[in-house]
Amino acid sequence: MLRSSVLFDAMALCVEIHFPLPADTVEDLPDEEHPITWIDEVTEYLAELSIAGELDIFDDGEHVGDVYVFFISGAEEAVLLRAASHVAAFPGVPAGAFAMVTDDRAEAFGMGRRVDLPAA
């Protein structure tokens, strides 16, 4: 008897961390280098968590429109939201940060369930 097997790829939970950018910093924000120091601090902190095995960085942070977005995965939702809440409270980070709880199969970023940061 011939058995057919179908592999199902498990969807990976992702959390996008959205930071609003002040209007005066949005124009001409280079992709690799930027004058906004908190972006480097958030990047370094998330990298430290990734090295420690607490979460994964799903994709590089990027400037999209009037927000800067970081992408994390590789842990339970509570762990990812705790990390997102922590970086949203860094000095210099603009108010109004939020997370989008989604998965790696989302058609575009910004789709999913919105969670205002810091999460309760």
Residue pairs with C-beta under 8 A, 6 or more apart in sequence:
11 103
11 104
11 105
12 58
12 73
12 74
12 103
12 104
13 73
13 76
13 77
13 80
13 101
13 102
13 103
14 58
14 71
14 72
14 73
14 101
14 102
14 103
14 104
14 106
15 71
15 72
15 73
15 77
15 80
15 81
15 83
15 84
15 99
15 100
15 101
15 102
16 69
16 70
16 71
16 99
16 100
16 102
16 109
16 110
16 112
17 42
17 69
17 70
17 71
17 72
17 84
17 87
17 88
17 97
17 99
17 117
18 67
18 68
18 69
18 97
18 98
18 99
18 100
18 110
19 38
19 42
19 67
19 68
19 69
19 70
19 88
19 93
19 94
19 96
19 97
20 66
20 67
20 94
20 95
20 96
20 97
21 29
21 36
21 63
21 66
21 67
21 68
21 94
22 94
23 66
25 35
25 36
26 63
26 65
26 66
29 36
29 63
31 62
31 63
34 63
36 68
37 92
38 90
38 91
38 92
38 93
39 61
39 68
41 90
41 92
42 61
42 70
42 87
42 90
42 93
43 61
43 70
45 86
45 87
45 90
46 55
46 57
46 70
46 72
46 83
46 87
47 57
49 55
49 83
50 56
50 57
50 74
54 75
54 79
54 83
55 72
55 73
55 74
55 75
55 79
55 80
55 83
56 72
56 73
56 74
56 75
57 70
57 71
57 72
58 71
58 72
58 73
58 74
58 104
59 71
60 71
61 68
61 69
61 70
61 71
62 68
62 69
64 109
69 109
70 87
71 109
72 80
72 83
72 84
73 80
73 104
77 101
80 99
80 101
81 99
81 101
81 115
81 119
82 119
84 97
84 99
84 115
84 117
84 119
85 117
85 118
85 119
86 118
87 93
88 97
88 117
88 118
89 118
97 117
98 114
98 115
98 116
98 117
99 114
99 115
99 117
99 119
100 109
100 110
100 111
100 112
100 113
100 114
100 115
101 112
101 113
101 115
102 109
102 111
102 112
102 113
103 112
106 112
